[in-house]
Every structure is written in structure tokens, then in C-alpha cells.
Amino acid sequence: STTSTTTTSTTTSTTTGTGTSSSTVARTLVFQSNGIEPFPPAMEINEALDLPVLAYIDSNLSAPVLVMCQDQMCASVVSVTFPFRTSSRALALQITPWTVEQNSSTPALVFTDLALGTVYVLCLDRNCTNHTSRVIAPPSGFTPVYKLRFSHSSGLASGAQVFVLLVRPPAIVLAVCTDLQCDEDARVSEIAGGVESISSAELLDLQLDSEDRPIVAHFDDNALLQLLLCDTALCESLARRTLTSDAGFLFGQSVSLQVTFAGLPQVVYHTNVGASRTVWLRCLNTTCSTTESTDMYTTNASFPLISVSFRLFQSRPVVAMSRPDGVYVLSCATTDCSGAISELLIDPIPAAASVSLQLNHENFGFIAYTGGTSRTSLYIAGRVEIPGVPIFSVTTWAPLRQRRMIRRSLLSLPALESMSSTTTTTTMPDVVCAGRTTQEIVPRSCDCGGNCHTCEKSFDLQVTRYCSRCKNGKVLLGGVCVDVCPSGTTTEGSGLFDLVCVLPVTTTTTTT
């Protein structure tokens, strides 16, 4: 159904190393429960539309709900309540990779049905008027915790396309499907133990590297932060790293994981062991044998819960966090966070519980969060300007269709040498070079080099980030221009410009 939601504004303050300034952040009420039941919101950005999508368990109906925002403030939404019954708050949401053939991306969910077990739902259109559902794990005596990810490369190398991480105490289980619909039986394997006490999605996270190898960050029963590095997409073997040394209790812990273009895991975690701290930890190599860390937030108070959600912008962390006094976004002025850390108050909502952060194509922040004392409410704050993160008007340099392909193909390949070896030390935005001039108010001479016509370059024009348009009959693949597309892909387009390598997709019309 299509509904309108209520949007209000709150006046917030931004604290930096030099002072405080006021700003107004608009928020939209998405859902309100009848009781005090914290439920972690799931939120993603649909790249095909550049619009947020939310999912949650309606504690009033004990049913999963999907919300497709029709604008960036979620003032108008299309919501779908699925005919499943669940007593669990656990739910995971992802958006399928955008493809030229489908010209769309669609939501997918994983949750627990009381009778069926672990259910995977794939929407067949942007507003989920049709969907398929599959049971990928039977019921158990425990309430699973879920994470869901899709292959960056549509499973070309490994055949793996859908990755579902679930906790069935005392084990962490990985289920892998070889097609988007999960028509074939998922391959299910235990990849870790010692998680008898994990009962919240805040305590673990899942990401894939550029070769679709799962990486898992989780707290164990001793409140030690562990990192699991799978050797293959199917995780036949893995390496384990213990990232923290202070054992304690899981009370108040949370973790969020990201992987850089160079394949280096990074985590932001909160711990109440020893002291109440929010820490940004970086692996300095792909095996994470060497790390460095920075405290982003410390307090003398032992908060009952601090939820963190972490994204990377130009090698710097952007962190949304919920605290008992409200919801905040933290951002750093330098790549190592050694300078000032800005703290933007999103909402002084009491008893803030859970939070989810996303950045869209223009670098606006979208924060979904829960809080409230007598009734738990789910809000979304849209188009938030984050300190130190410049807004980038992508419409000035590439068509929307091309931007989606660039973003997806960049994630599908190992990092280019120029990406992995370059560190950005300034907040100046990148510029677009088209032909031989930049697309700025005062154009400058530039050169993308080789067979690239249009590219993104560093502000000083010394580094080429990636190509967005090829010339001379060359084909765009992963931000570079190649002679021919690799096996398993096809060439879209004709002529000497705008050729792109795309991935073939098989569609289905099955509905439930």
C-alpha cells in the first residue's frame, strides 16, 4: 500500500575541534510499537533509484514489513507486510545488484517464520508487488540472528550469489545460494563456534571482499572481537584473528564491518569492557595480522547499549551511533582520525537503541534509528549533510544508468593499483575530466589518459580515480577501458563511445 508518513525537524548541534554550530535535521516517523521492544532497523539504498528502503519486524503484528521510500525523505512510501509470523526481532535486508537487463534493483529479506524456519524473500520488482520466498534453513530451538549479502560479481567465479549469515547458538552458520531466487538448496556450513550468547544483530557483521570471499566480524562469549577471513566464496576454510584482548561480558557491545577497495577489513566497535569506548580498527594487510586503532568516542558512563553503523568515505570513517541521550553521526577530518572528530546530533530522542547508516550517490547521509521510552519508534533522517563529507552532484558528469554500472563494476573487481596506493589527505571533492577539460565553474585542462574519455580525478588532477566513459571502441569494465569483455560478460552499446561490459541475468516470473 502507498502511504504518507509524518516528517518533522529537530534542531541539532555539530561539535568539532573548533566550536559548535546549529543545523536542522528532518526526520520521518516510519513505525511505532505498542510496547518497549527494541528492534534493529534494516536500511539500504536502492542504487537504481537512489532511494532508501527499510525493513523491520512489526511487533504489533509479529510480521516482517518492507518499506520502499518514494522520495529521499520518505514522506511517501510503499509498504508491504508479508504473510509470515515471527516472534523474533531478527531481520536482514539487502538490494540486488543493478543490471542493464533488468534496469532495476529489488529488495530481499531474511527472517524467521515460527513454523517454517529461516525464510528468504526476493522481490521481483522495485515495490515488491510480486515476490518469491524460499525456506533455506529449518526451524531450530534458537532465535537466529541474520546478515545478508549479494555477490559483487553475480557469482561468475564461484557460482555463489546469495550469502546468508545466521547465528544458531553455539555456532555461526553460513548459507550460500547459487542463484538469486535460492531455487537450489543452499549450501549450509558452520564456520565458527563459541557464540552461545549472541542474540543481537549488533554483535556481528558480514561483508564480502572483491572476490566474494566472506569476512565476518563478531564478538564471542568472552566479549572478544573476532575476525573470520574465508579463503573462498564458499568458505571451505578460513583464518581467524582475535582483534581485542580484554575479556568481559557482551552487555553493551556492538560492531560494524566494512572492506576497502584494497580488500582491507575495517571495523568500528563499541565496548564497555574496561571503559566505554567506540573504536575504529583498521587491518593493515589482507590477513589482518597487523592492525591500528583510534578511539572515536569515550565516556565514563557505562551505557546499557551503544549501537554503531559504519561507512567509509575517502578512507575515513563515517559512524552513526545510538546512545541513551540520542542519535549521533561521527566523522573525521583526516584519514587517520588524528584531527578533530565532528559529532552531529541527529535526534535527542531518549533511550536511543539501534541505528543504521547509509550514504547515497551524492554523499548525503540516511540514518534509520529506534528510540523512545513508552513506545519504541522507528525514524529515518534523510539527506543529512555530514561534516567533512562534501555533497557531490553526480548529475553533472554521468547519466544515472552509467553511474550504477560504474559503482557495481568497481565492486566486482580487485582494487586497481591507483586506488589501493592512493591516500586522500584532503576534504576537497574529486573533479570530473571530460575530454580535455574539467566540468567545473572555471574549467581546467586535464587528461584521463589512454582510451578513457571521461574520468574522475583528484582535485589536484594528479590521480585518476576511475574511468566512466571509454573512447576508440574500448569497453568500460570496473572503471578501466579494456579491448574485449571477459568471459561471462557481454558488450552493451555500439560505435566508438559508451561501450560497457554487462552481466547476463536470467529473470523469473514465479510469485507467491
C-alpha positions, 0 to 999 in steps of 0.5 A, spaced: 500 500 500 502 507 498 502 511 504 504 518 507 508 518 513 509 524 518 516 528 517 518 533 522 525 537 524 529 537 530 534 542 531 541 539 532 548 541 534 555 539 530 561 539 535 568 539 532 575 541 534 573 548 533 566 550 536 559 548 535 554 550 530 546 549 529 543 545 523 536 542 522 535 535 521 528 532 518 526 526 520 520 521 518 516 517 523 516 510 519 513 505 525 511 505 532 510 499 537 505 498 542 510 496 547 518 497 549 521 492 544 527 494 541 528 492 534 534 493 529 532 497 523 534 494 516 536 500 511 539 500 504 539 504 498 536 502 492 542 504 487 537 504 481 533 509 484 537 512 489 532 511 494 532 508 501 528 502 503 527 499 510 525 493 513 523 491 520 519 486 524 512 489 526 511 487 533 504 489 533 503 484 528 509 479 529 510 480 521 516 482 517 514 489 513 518 492 507 518 499 506 520 502 499 521 510 500 518 514 494 522 520 495 529 521 499 525 523 505 520 518 505 514 522 506 511 517 501 512 510 501 510 503 499 509 498 504 508 491 504 507 486 510 508 479 508 504 473 510 509 470 515 509 470 523 515 471 527 516 472 534 523 474 533 526 481 532 531 478 527 531 481 520 536 482 514 535 486 508 539 487 502 538 490 494 540 486 488 545 488 484 543 493 478 543 490 471 542 493 464 537 487 463 533 488 468 534 496 469 532 495 476 534 493 483 529 489 488 529 488 495 530 481 499 529 479 506 531 474 511 527 472 517 524 467 521 517 464 520 515 460 527 513 454 523 517 454 517 524 456 519 529 461 516 525 464 510 528 468 504 524 473 500 526 476 493 522 481 490 521 481 483 520 488 482 522 495 485 515 495 490 515 488 491 508 487 488 510 480 486 515 476 490 518 469 491 520 466 498 524 460 499 525 456 506 533 455 506 534 453 513 529 449 518 526 451 524 531 450 530 530 451 538 534 458 537 532 465 535 537 466 529 540 472 528 541 474 520 546 478 515 545 478 508 549 479 502 549 479 494 555 477 490 559 483 487 560 479 481 553 475 480 557 469 482 561 468 475 567 465 479 564 461 484 557 460 482 555 463 489 550 469 489 546 469 495 550 469 502 546 468 508 549 469 515 545 466 521 547 465 528 544 458 531 547 458 538 553 455 539 555 456 532 555 461 526 552 458 520 553 460 513 548 459 507 550 460 500 545 460 494 547 459 487 542 463 484 538 469 486 531 466 487 535 460 492 531 455 487 537 450 489 538 448 496 543 452 499 549 450 501 549 450 509 556 450 513 558 452 520 564 456 520 565 458 527 563 456 534 563 459 541 557 464 540 552 461 545 550 468 547 549 472 541 542 474 540 543 481 537 544 483 530 549 488 533 554 483 535 556 481 528 557 483 521 558 480 514 561 483 508 564 480 502 571 482 499 572 483 491 572 476 490 566 474 494 570 471 499 566 472 506 569 476 512 565 476 518 566 480 524 563 478 531 564 478 538 564 471 542 562 469 549 568 472 552 566 479 549 572 478 544 572 481 537 573 476 532 575 476 525 573 470 520 577 471 513 574 465 508 579 463 503 573 462 498 566 464 496 564 458 499 568 458 505 571 451 505 576 454 510 578 460 513 583 464 518 581 467 524 584 473 528 582 475 535 582 483 534 581 485 542 584 482 548 580 484 554 575 479 556 568 481 559 561 480 558 557 482 551 552 487 555 553 493 551 557 491 545 556 492 538 560 492 531 560 494 524 564 491 518 566 494 512 572 492 506 576 497 502 577 497 495 584 494 497 580 488 500 582 491 507 577 489 513 575 495 517 571 495 523 568 500 528 566 497 535 563 499 541 565 496 548 564 497 555 569 492 557 574 496 561 571 503 559 566 505 554 569 506 548 567 506 540 573 504 536 575 504 529 580 498 527 583 498 521 587 491 518 593 493 515 594 487 510 589 482 507 590 477 513 589 482 518 595 480 522 597 487 523 592 492 525 591 500 528 586 503 532 583 510 534 578 511 539 572 515 536 568 516 542 569 515 550 565 516 556 565 514 563 558 512 563 557 505 562 551 505 557 546 499 557 547 499 549 551 503 544 549 501 537 554 503 531 553 503 523 559 504 519 561 507 512 567 509 509 568 515 505 575 517 502 578 512 507 575 515 513 570 513 517 563 515 517 559 512 524 552 513 526 551 511 533 545 510 538 546 512 545 541 513 551 541 521 550 540 520 542 542 519 535 549 521 533 553 521 526 561 521 527 566 523 522 573 525 521 577 530 518 583 526 516 584 519 514 587 517 520 582 520 525 588 524 528 584 531 527 578 533 530 572 528 530 565 532 528 559 529 532 552 531 529 546 530 533 541 527 529 535 526 534 535 527 542 530 522 542 531 518 549 533 511 550 536 511 543 537 503 541 539 501 534 541 505 528 543 504 521 547 508 516 547 509 509 550 514 504 547 515 497 550 517 490 551 524 492 554 523 499 548 525 503 547 521 509 540 516 511 540 514 518 534 509 520 534 509 528 529 506 534 528 510 540 523 512 545 521 510 552 513 508 552 513 506 545 519 504 541 519 508 534 522 507 528 525 514 524 529 515 518 533 522 517 534 523 510 539 527 506 543 529 512 549 533 510 555 530 514 561 534 516 567 533 512 563 529 507 562 534 501 555 533 497 557 531 490 552 532 484 553 526 480 548 529 475 553 533 472 558 528 469 554 521 468 547 519 466 544 515 472 544 508 468 552 509 467 553 511 474 550 504 477 554 500 472 560 504 474 559 503 482 557 495 481 563 494 476 568 497 481 565 492 486 566 486 482 573 487 481 580 487 485 582 494 487 586 497 481 593 499 483 591 507 483 586 506 488 589 501 493 596 506 493 592 512 493 591 516 500 586 522 500 589 527 505 584 532 503 576 534 504 576 537 497 571 533 492 574 529 486 573 533 479 570 530 473 575 530 466 571 530 460 575 530 454 580 535 455 577 539 460 574 539 467 566 540 468 567 545 473 565 553 474 572 555 471 574 549 467 581 546 467 585 542 462 586 535 464 587 528 461 584 521 463 589 518 459 589 512 454 582 510 451 578 513 457 574 519 455 571 521 461 574 520 468 574 522 475 580 525 478 583 528 484 582 535 485 589 536 484 588 532 477 594 528 479 590 521 480 585 518 476 580 515 480 576 511 475 574 511 468 566 512 466 566 513 459 571 509 454 573 512 447 576 508 440 571 502 441 574 500 448 569 497 453 568 500 460 569 494 465 570 496 473 572 503 471 578 501 466 577 501 458 579 494 456 579 491 448 574 485 449 569 483 455 571 477 459 568 471 459 561 471 462 560 478 460 557 481 454 558 488 450 552 493 451 552 499 446 555 500 439 560 505 435 566 508 438 563 511 445 559 508 451 561 501 450 560 497 457 561 490 459 554 487 462 552 481 466 547 476 463 541 475 468 536 470 467 529 473 470 523 469 473 516 470 473 514 465 479 510 469 485 507 467 491 
